[in-house]
């Protein structure tokens, strides 16, 4: 099977939600294909994420199309981003196999994905001296 491309369909955009943001402190090994989509754009496009040293991505990655099989799969992670909205969206994967073409909707078990900007959120960070979460101090990051 050949994977021809991935696109995003924005269902709705609203003001960002209020809430609490707790950053990920520990993460496992990253996947092979890291993708990014800026949901603040008028017509968001899924693109290859900027390569980072040690991210596990292939240095020979040329992008779409990808040929996959049961014994040669691909693993994609899409990082949606918004700095201004609460966004509800789905992904569409275009494919071709044995002379046929199709499109697969990718969602959250039948419901669209949802992400929100964190500009209206209270940021909490892990306290280095305990297991508590503490409010972020002005001008700092959780790591500083």
Beta strands, then each sheet from edge to edge (+ up, - down):
strand 1: 2-15
strand 2: 19-22
strand 3: 33-38
strand 4: 46-48
strand 5: 66-67
strand 6: 76-81
strand 7: 85-97
strand 8: 100-106
strand 9: 113-116
strand 10: 121-126
strand 11: 133-135
sheet 1: 5+ 1- 7+ 8-
sheet 2: 5+ 1- 7+ 9-
sheet 3: 2+ 10+ 11-
sheet 4: 4+ 3- 6-
end
